[in-house]
Amino acid sequence: MTGSSCSKTSNPPLKTRKRWIWLLIGVLLLAALIEVGRRLILANSIYRLNLRTQAPLKQMPPPKQGEKIVIFAPHPDDETLGCGGLIQQAIQAGAHVKVVVATNGEYPEIDVIIFEKTIKLTPQKFIRLGYMRQRETLTALRHFGLPSKNVIFLGYPNGNTYRMWLPGNWLPSNPVRSPRTRQTRSPYANSFTPKAIYCGQSVLEDIEAILMREKPDIVIAPHPNDIHSGHWSVYAFTRYALDELASQGHLFAQKCVVYTYLIHRSFWPAPRGFRPWVMLEPPAPLVKLNQTEWFALPLTVAQMIDKRKAIGMYRTQFGAIDRLLQSFAKGNELFGVVKLTTWPIHQKVPAALVIKDPVGDLFTNGFKSRGDIAGVWLLRNNDRFSVKIKTRRPPTSKINFHFSINSGGIESRDRVIAYYSWQKGQASALVLKDGRLRRYGSRSVAVDVVGNTVIFHANWPLSDTRQTFLIIRAWTTSGGRVIDGTAVTRLWIGKLPPGIRLAGEEEPQTRSEAP
């Protein structure tokens, strides 16, 4: 009797627990389905917006005989994806073309497994993958008629050029260690600088040396709004090098035209896949910003076919079947000229909108709107300055905010590399100036949150006479992942060199607005 009565009283709670468990599982599945549906709707809306938008495209001037063109590519294949048709036309016209590849693309791990036929991922296998990707680039460019001697490999570590842009890894005394090759120097025998140190100073000096040697009429680099860290950072280094050389009085750096090409944006290009009858259009959100003047370079049928064949030669990237890579074999190539903004040399400068950023334009923005950047304002008050970063919704301490200033002038000693962050409610800064790296905490860097805006306050890191340009960028992260990032934006300090207007760029304007 006792045993039976105990079993009767214990059964109902067990059934109740089971019901609650199944109910919880059902709620979690429903929430997951709703989230997946929301993301699919977001993805489809961005894709459709890119598909519908047709920007006013100017026709890019074709290459001319004797013109000197230098193309910068973050990884092996980017030069073909973005500029394969241009390279063909330049060679046919008798122009001089050099291609500079910043990294050897020793990634991803799956490539090592497939092409080395092993699951043992050693540094040597990643280095062999880097050489394999180099050979693919040389084969593709020879297909266009460009000899191997016109291709320069810098040999910097794939996935780490953005780290070298920041002050912590700028100096040779604190280089980046590649997580794949485990090296702090280039292990590749054919690097432009043998055993190049993995630091920002080395990247900049390599690029400047190439530019001084070639003295190009046209420089082509990734677009500053490219969301891939390896792409926007290569643009940043290229732009920095040109501006530093222009500050030193080199006429080719002051007059050369800088065209940019875009590879990575959410749900772009649209439509995906090989569509030879479709023209490549810029992403709708970037068109609305009106910060880039867009150009189309029409390709002949033969040039488009040759470009598609060359894309297929990148076996490690599955170029023959990858729909994203095949998307760049269209009836034209797309290039942009980025507009220029100036920053006054005054002790007091009111808040000026220096970066506009589209909202809701990236896949990550849809579920992290508190980190979706809308704009960046910069102001100065004597020896202090403030950076205002406005987001779509009021931020929280779970969203980390970052801002960088890279400045230069006539001499290498004029370089100032500064990085500011607000992470987990703590503000800090890292500033490289006069060859010394200084760290600052909350006593020197303060952060206010006012509505949708995070405001950094810190000491003005530059002098009033030595620096001639700024290159700035803001981004947000959460859980170690990037939510949103603005364009790499260049501000010329004061007036442009007398009588010289940088080719292809509008007369500079600074918009004074408050967030």
TAJOBEL-V118399 format. One record per backbone hydrogen bond with DSSP energy under -1.0 kcal/mol. CO is the residue of the C=O (numbers start at 1). NH is the residue of the N-H. E is the energy in kcal/mol with one decimal. If there is no record, write none. Layout:
<<CO:NH:E> <CO:NH:E>>
This chain:
<<1:5:-2.3> <2:6:-1.9> <3:7:-2.0> <4:8:-1.8> <5:9:-1.7> <6:10:-1.6> <7:11:-1.4> <10:14:-1.3> <11:15:-2.3> <12:16:-2.3> <13:17:-2.4> <14:18:-2.1> <15:19:-2.3> <16:20:-2.4> <17:21:-2.4> <18:22:-2.5> <19:23:-2.8> <20:24:-2.6> <21:25:-2.5> <22:26:-2.6> <23:27:-2.4> <24:28:-2.6> <25:29:-2.6> <26:30:-2.4> <27:31:-2.7> <28:32:-2.4> <29:33:-2.6> <30:34:-2.5> <31:35:-2.4> <32:36:-2.7> <33:37:-2.7> <34:38:-2.5> <35:39:-2.4> <36:40:-2.4> <37:41:-2.4> <38:42:-2.4> <39:43:-3.0> <40:44:-2.7> <41:45:-2.4> <42:46:-2.5> <43:47:-2.5> <44:48:-2.9> <45:49:-2.2> <46:50:-2.3> <47:51:-2.1> <48:52:-2.2> <49:53:-1.7> <58:296:-3.1> <64:67:-1.7> <67:96:-3.5> <68:217:-2.4> <68:218:-2.1> <69:98:-2.3> <70:220:-2.6> <71:100:-3.4> <73:102:-3.0> <74:103:-1.5> <75:78:-1.7> <77:81:-2.7> <78:82:-2.6> <79:83:-1.5> <80:84:-1.6> <83:87:-2.8> <84:88:-1.7> <85:89:-2.4> <86:90:-2.8> <87:91:-2.3> <88:92:-2.2> <89:93:-1.9> <90:95:-2.9> <94:66:-1.9> <96:69:-3.2> <98:71:-2.9> <99:152:-3.2> <100:73:-3.2> <101:154:-2.8> <102:156:-2.4> <105:107:-3.0> <109:113:-2.0> <110:114:-2.4> <111:115:-3.0> <112:116:-2.2> <120:122:-1.2> <122:126:-1.6> <123:127:-2.2> <124:128:-2.2> <125:129:-1.9> <126:130:-2.0> <127:131:-2.1> <128:132:-2.2> <129:133:-2.3> <130:134:-1.8> <131:135:-2.3> <132:136:-1.8> <133:137:-1.9> <134:138:-2.5> <135:139:-2.5> <136:140:-2.5> <137:141:-2.7> <138:142:-2.1> <139:143:-1.6> <141:146:-2.7> <147:150:-1.8> <148:151:-1.9> <150:99:-2.4> <152:101:-3.2> <153:192:-2.0> <157:160:-1.6> <160:164:-1.3> <166:169:-1.2> <167:170:-1.4> <169:200:-1.8> <170:201:-2.7> <171:174:-1.7> <178:182:-1.5> <183:178:-2.7> <184:198:-2.8> <188:191:-1.3> <193:196:-1.4> <196:186:-2.1> <197:199:-2.1> <198:176:-3.1> <199:203:-1.8> <200:204:-2.6> <201:205:-2.3> <202:206:-2.3> <203:207:-2.3> <204:208:-2.5> <205:209:-2.1> <206:210:-2.1> <207:211:-2.5> <208:212:-2.6> <209:213:-1.8> <210:214:-2.6> <211:215:-3.0> <217:257:-2.1> <218:70:-2.3> <219:259:-2.5> <220:72:-3.2> <221:261:-1.7> <223:226:-1.9> <224:488:-1.2> <228:231:-1.2> <228:232:-2.2> <229:233:-1.5> <231:235:-2.1> <232:236:-2.3> <233:237:-2.4> <234:238:-2.3> <235:239:-3.1> <236:240:-2.5> <237:241:-2.4> <238:242:-2.2> <239:243:-2.4> <240:244:-2.5> <241:245:-2.3> <242:246:-2.5> <243:247:-2.2> <244:248:-1.2> <245:250:-2.1> <246:249:-1.4> <250:254:-1.3> <251:255:-2.1> <252:256:-2.2> <257:219:-2.8> <259:221:-2.2> <260:336:-2.3> <261:223:-2.1> <264:227:-1.9> <265:268:-1.3> <275:278:-2.0> <278:331:-1.7> <283:287:-1.8> <284:288:-2.2> <285:289:-1.1> <291:339:-2.4> <293:337:-2.5> <294:58:-2.3> <295:335:-2.7> <296:60:-2.6> <297:333:-1.7> <300:304:-2.4> <301:305:-2.4> <302:306:-2.4> <303:307:-2.1> <304:308:-2.3> <305:309:-2.3> <306:310:-2.3> <307:311:-2.4> <308:312:-1.8> <310:313:-1.3> <311:314:-1.6> <313:315:-1.7> <314:319:-2.3> <315:318:-1.6> <318:321:-1.5> <318:322:-2.6> <322:326:-2.4> <323:273:-1.4> <323:327:-1.1> <325:328:-1.5> <326:329:-1.7> <328:330:-1.3> <331:299:-2.4> <333:297:-2.8> <335:295:-3.6> <336:260:-2.5> <337:293:-2.9> <341:492:-2.5> <343:494:-2.8> <344:346:-1.2> <347:382:-3.4> <349:380:-2.2> <352:378:-2.2> <355:376:-2.4> <368:371:-2.1> <369:372:-1.1> <369:393:-1.0> <372:392:-2.0> <374:357:-2.1> <375:390:-2.5> <376:354:-2.1> <376:355:-1.7> <377:388:-2.7> <378:352:-2.1> <379:386:-2.4> <380:349:-2.3> <381:384:-1.8> <383:460:-2.9> <384:381:-3.4> <385:458:-2.2> <386:379:-2.2> <387:456:-2.8> <388:377:-2.6> <389:454:-2.6> <390:374:-3.5> <390:375:-1.3> <396:399:-1.7> <400:477:-2.1> <401:422:-2.5> <402:475:-1.9> <403:420:-3.3> <404:473:-1.5> <405:418:-3.2> <406:471:-1.9> <407:416:-2.2> <408:468:-3.0> <408:469:-1.4> <411:414:-1.6> <412:415:-1.5> <416:407:-3.2> <417:432:-3.0> <418:405:-2.5> <419:430:-2.4> <420:403:-2.4> <421:428:-2.2> <422:401:-2.0> <423:426:-1.9> <426:423:-2.5> <428:421:-2.3> <429:440:-2.8> <430:419:-2.2> <431:438:-3.0> <432:417:-2.0> <433:436:-2.0> <436:433:-2.5> <438:431:-2.8> <440:429:-2.3> <441:444:-1.4> <441:445:-2.3> <446:457:-2.6> <448:455:-3.3> <450:453:-1.9> <452:391:-2.8> <453:450:-2.6> <454:389:-2.9> <455:448:-2.3> <456:387:-1.7> <457:446:-2.4> <458:385:-2.7> <468:493:-2.5> <469:408:-1.4> <470:491:-3.1> <471:406:-2.4> <472:489:-3.0> <473:404:-2.5> <474:486:-2.9> <475:402:-2.3> <476:483:-2.7> <477:400:-2.9> <478:481:-1.7> <481:478:-2.3> <484:476:-2.7> <489:472:-3.2> <491:470:-3.2> <492:343:-2.8> <497:500:-2.1> <502:505:-1.5> <511:353:-2.0>>
